[in-house]
Amino acid sequence: MNAGQLAALIAAGFFAVLVCVVVFVLLKTVRLMGAVTGMVTEYRDRADQLIEQAQQAVDRTNSQLTRTDAITASMDQVTANMAELSGHVSAMAGLARSISSVATAPVTGFGALLFGLRRALLVRRTMTVTAAAESVQACGVAARGAATRGVAEPQLRAAIGGRPSSVETASRAASGRVNGRRVTPG
């Protein structure tokens, strides 16, 4: 073998090794491309699902906004109706106050009259009992000293107007008690 043939044989060997390396790299590249294609396909499917879900969310949001617009329009109408009702109520309030004052004036006056009469009778009764108690105390010393109750009774009747029930009240007042309560004269 001469040097030219030996060089051709070495070049053919390197060429065969180079072809094997290129085939090996191409096979790895094909596998890599298959994996990348699978990943891209999977990514595309997921992206399609996300886009569909986003579209559904947008559709739901649009339907909610449509409902909200309807509710807002209804609320605007309710607000307008309430403003109108408020105007009517404020217009009627003055009339209601005047009707109320006209209707209750006689009742209020009658109630005040009854209260005044009751108070006057109570004050008069208290003054009568107090006066009777004072007169009983004034003549009580002489009445207590008498041997019988019949001696003091005519004096008591004369002092308080001659009513038997008033005599008993006056004698109780002299003892310091009227209707179970302690009474202090003056």
Sequence and secondary structure as in RCSB ss.txt:
>XXXX:A:sequence
MNAGQLAALIAAGFFAVLVCVVVFVLLKTVRLMGAVTGMVTEYRDRADQLIEQAQQAVDRTNSQLTRTDAITASM
DQVTANMAELSGHVSAMAGLARSISSVATAPVTGFGALLFGLRRALLVRRTMTVTAAAESVQACGVAARGAATRG
VAEPQLRAAIGGRPSSVETASRAASGRVNGRRVTPG
>XXXX:A:secstr
  HHHHHHHHHHHHHHHHHHHHHHHHHHHHHHHHHHHHHHHHHHHHHHHHHHHHHHHHHHHHHHHHHHHHHHHHH
HHHHHHHHHHHHHHHHHHHHHHHHHHHHHHHHHHHHHHHHHHHHHHHHHHHHHHHHHHHHHHHHHHHHHHSSSGG
GTHHHHHHHHTS HHHHHHHHHHHHTEETTEE    
